[in-house]
């Protein structure tokens, strides 16, 4: 019988923010863009799709934001599994 369910709202039990940061940095390299730390800090707390949409607009990328989302999530999952 299940008595309780714990939801980690990202950072409560596991601090995954450093992994997200590394995953974004790897994704930026793949798409040959340089995102300043100041710009990156503005993204904190936003959804991945919203961030990738802003990146595509800001850097005039001819790539759908969903492709960036997919790449970032692949990197995050690999980093998390390590």
N, C-alpha and C positions, 0 to 999 in steps of 0.2 A: 504494500500500500504506500502510495506517495503522500508524504506529509508536507513537503515544502518544495518550492522551486526557486532557485536563485538566478536572477538575471544580472549579468555584469554589464552595466551601461558604459562600457569602455573607460576603464580607468579606476573602477571601484575595486575590483579584485586583481586585475592584470593591467599594468600600465603599458598599453600597446602603442602609445603615441610615438615613441622612438622608432618602432617598426614601420609605422605609417610614413614617418619622415624619410627613412631609408628607402622605402618602396617608391615614394614620389621622386626622390633624387635619382634612382635608377631609371625610372620612367622618363624623367627629363633628359637624361643622357641618350636614351633610345631615340627620342624625337628631336635631339640636337637643339635643345633650348636651355637657356641659363635663367633660372629664376632666383632673384635675389632673396636673401634671408628676410628682408623687410616685407617683400611681396608675399613670400611663403607664410609669414606670421599672420598676415591678413586672412589666410584661408583656414586657420585653426577653428575647429568646431563646425565647419561646413561639410555638407555631404560631398562625397567624391565626385558625383556627376556635376554638381554645381561648380566645384573647383576646376574640373576638366573643361567645362564650358567656358569659364573665364580664361583659362590658359589658351584655349583655341582662339578666342577672340583677341586676347592681349597679344599673342604672338602670330596672329593671322595664319594659323595652321590650316592646311587643306586636308584635315583628317577629322572624321566625326569624333566628338567628345567621348562617345561610347568605346571607341578603340583605346583611348587613353585610360579610361576606367578599367577596361579589361586587362591591359598591361600592368597597371598599378596593382590591381587585385592579385594578379599572378605573382608578382614580386612579394606582395604582403604575405600571401599564403606560404610561399617558400620560406620567407624569413621567419614566420610564426612557427613553422614545422621544425626549424632548426632549434 
